[in-house]
Amino acid sequence: MTIKANNTTNMNPNLKNPSRACLWTGRILGAVVVMVLLADAGVLLLAPQLLAKNMEATGFPIELSAVIGGILAASTAL
């Protein structure tokens, strides 16, 4: 018994040359994610008192906000 592979899983047959709309959609979505992560890191670094109640509710001490913000900013920059 021979099973033939069906190549229907490839949704975009032209993967090497995506359309301009696909390229710009990917760039914009990537930029939005980076901006949100940097905003979160900025709040953790510059205004940790805004998150004090939420951090303590989740079990994180407020003193770690600078460390978490630095790690988040560094990983986003990389």
N, C-alpha and C positions, 0 to 999 in steps of 0.2 A: 504494500500500500504506500503510495507516494503522496505526500502532502505538498501542495504548491504554495509558495509564499505569495501572499497578496500584498501589493505595495500601496494599500489605501491609507496607511497611517501617515504618509507624508502629505501634510496639508498644503504646503507651499512648495511646488516643484522647482521654483527658482530661488533657492536659498542663498546662492552666491551673489545675487543681485536683487536685494530687497527694494521695494518701492521707496520713494522719497517720503511718503506719508508714514510708512513703517519706521524708517530711520528717525524721523522727527518725533514720532510718538514715543519711541524708546528713549530718545535723548531728553524729552520733556519729563517723562515719568521718572527717569533716573535723577534728574535735577531736583524734582519735587522731593524725592526720598532723601537726597543729600541735604536739602534745605531744612527738612523736618528734623533730621538727626542733629544737624548743627544747632538748630534752635533749642532742641532738648538739652544738648551739651551746654549751651550758653546759659540756660536757666539754672542748670545744676551748678555751674561754675560761678555765676554772677548773682543769682538770687535764690539761694537754697532755702531761705525762709518761706518762700512761696510753696515749697514742696514738703515742708517739715512734717505737717500732719499726715500726708500720704505716705511719706517714707517711714515714719514710725508705725503707721498702721500695717505696712507690709513687712516690718521687721528689720528695716535698714536704719542704722543710726544716722542722724543728720550730719555727723562728722565725716561720713564717707561720701557726701555729695560731691566734693571737689575731686576725689579720686575717681568716682564713677563718671563724672563729667569729663575729666581728662582722658580717661580710657575711651569714652564715646567719641570725643573730638579727634583723638589720635587715630582710632580705627576708621572713622569716617574720612579723614584726610588721606588715609592710605588707600 
